[in-house]
Amino acid sequence: MIIFKPEGVCSSEIRFDVVEDRIKNLTFIGGCPGNLKAIAKLLEGMKIDEVIEKLKGNTCQNGTSCTDQLAKALQALK
């Protein structure tokens, strides 16, 4: 399991696995629970590059968002 500490957002951790270049078991700790649970379900099994492409630059506050932070975490794996 990969644990990423996001910056500038309400979520305190983003946890996920990567299996065969696909995101698995995505969980956000903190943040907007209903929205982040839905996002985790939608992204399950999606290829990392596709997630980065869709979510990079998506902003909420402080010039970033939980999903933008996820994209940054995934980019760091590349």
Kinemage of the C-alpha trace (Angstrom):
@kinemage 1
@onewidth
@group {chain A} dominant
@subgroup {mainchain}
@vectorlist {calphas} color= white
{ca met a 1} P 0.000 0.000 0.000
{ca ile a 2} L 1.224 3.457 -0.909
{ca ile a 3} L 0.477 6.229 1.585
{ca phe a 4} L 0.730 9.794 0.296
{ca lys a 5} L 0.522 12.909 2.495
{ca pro a 6} L -1.275 15.578 0.436
{ca glu a 7} L -0.616 19.292 0.898
{ca gly a 8} L -3.094 22.192 0.880
{ca val a 9} L -6.265 20.075 1.120
{ca cys a 10} L -8.637 18.775 3.791
{ca ser a 11} L -7.632 15.149 3.267
{ca ser a 12} L -4.721 14.091 5.487
{ca glu a 13} L -3.749 10.911 3.604
{ca ile a 14} L -4.343 9.206 0.296
{ca arg a 15} L -3.863 5.433 0.346
{ca phe a 16} L -3.823 3.164 -2.683
{ca asp a 17} L -2.226 0.182 -4.363
{ca val a 18} L -0.952 -0.083 -7.910
{ca val a 19} L -1.403 -3.428 -9.632
{ca glu a 20} L -0.310 -3.837 -13.245
{ca asp a 21} L -0.279 -0.039 -13.741
{ca arg a 22} L -3.845 0.296 -12.420
{ca ile a 23} L -5.099 1.994 -9.272
{ca lys a 24} L -6.618 -0.285 -6.634
{ca asn a 25} L -8.008 0.133 -3.092
{ca leu a 26} L -8.033 3.950 -3.187
{ca thr a 27} L -8.965 5.577 0.111
{ca phe a 28} L -8.863 9.212 1.182
{ca ile a 29} L -8.496 9.922 4.903
{ca gly a 30} L -10.380 13.085 5.816
{ca gly a 31} L -11.828 15.505 3.309
{ca cys a 32} L -15.365 15.300 1.892
{ca pro a 33} L -16.227 11.655 2.576
{ca gly a 34} L -19.165 11.153 0.220
{ca asn a 35} L -17.456 12.739 -2.758
{ca leu a 36} L -14.108 11.068 -2.148
{ca lys a 37} L -15.673 7.619 -1.690
{ca ala a 38} L -17.483 8.083 -5.007
{ca ile a 39} L -14.268 9.200 -6.726
{ca ala a 40} L -12.452 6.145 -5.330
{ca lys a 41} L -15.139 3.858 -6.778
{ca leu a 42} L -14.963 5.561 -10.186
{ca leu a 43} L -11.161 5.309 -10.345
{ca glu a 44} L -10.910 1.658 -9.232
{ca gly a 45} L -9.023 -0.305 -11.891
{ca met a 46} L -8.258 2.745 -14.038
{ca lys a 47} L -4.796 3.047 -15.598
{ca ile a 48} L -2.477 5.428 -13.768
{ca asp a 49} L -1.776 7.598 -16.820
{ca glu a 50} L -5.501 8.036 -17.434
{ca val a 51} L -6.090 9.102 -13.824
{ca ile a 52} L -3.240 11.621 -14.029
{ca glu a 53} L -4.561 13.027 -17.302
{ca lys a 54} L -8.095 13.448 -15.948
{ca leu a 55} L -7.261 14.831 -12.497
{ca lys a 56} L -4.027 16.834 -12.793
{ca gly a 57} L -4.758 20.526 -12.322
{ca asn a 58} L -8.251 20.031 -10.897
{ca thr a 59} L -8.477 22.712 -8.200
{ca cys a 60} L -10.677 23.238 -5.161
{ca gln a 61} L -8.809 25.501 -2.752
{ca asn a 62} L -5.234 26.643 -2.309
{ca gly a 63} L -4.632 25.993 -6.017
{ca thr a 64} L -5.034 22.225 -5.628
{ca ser a 65} L -7.590 19.563 -4.646
{ca cys a 66} L -7.627 16.035 -3.253
{ca thr a 67} L -7.811 14.670 -6.793
{ca asp a 68} L -4.981 16.934 -7.989
{ca gln a 69} L -2.918 15.666 -5.055
{ca leu a 70} L -3.710 12.081 -6.098
{ca ala a 71} L -2.449 12.894 -9.601
{ca lys a 72} L 0.768 14.258 -8.056
{ca ala a 73} L 1.183 11.087 -5.989
{ca leu a 74} L 0.743 8.953 -9.100
{ca gln a 75} L 3.178 11.097 -11.102
{ca ala a 76} L 5.787 10.574 -8.393
{ca leu a 77} L 5.610 6.843 -9.114
{ca lys a 78} L 6.603 7.344 -12.755
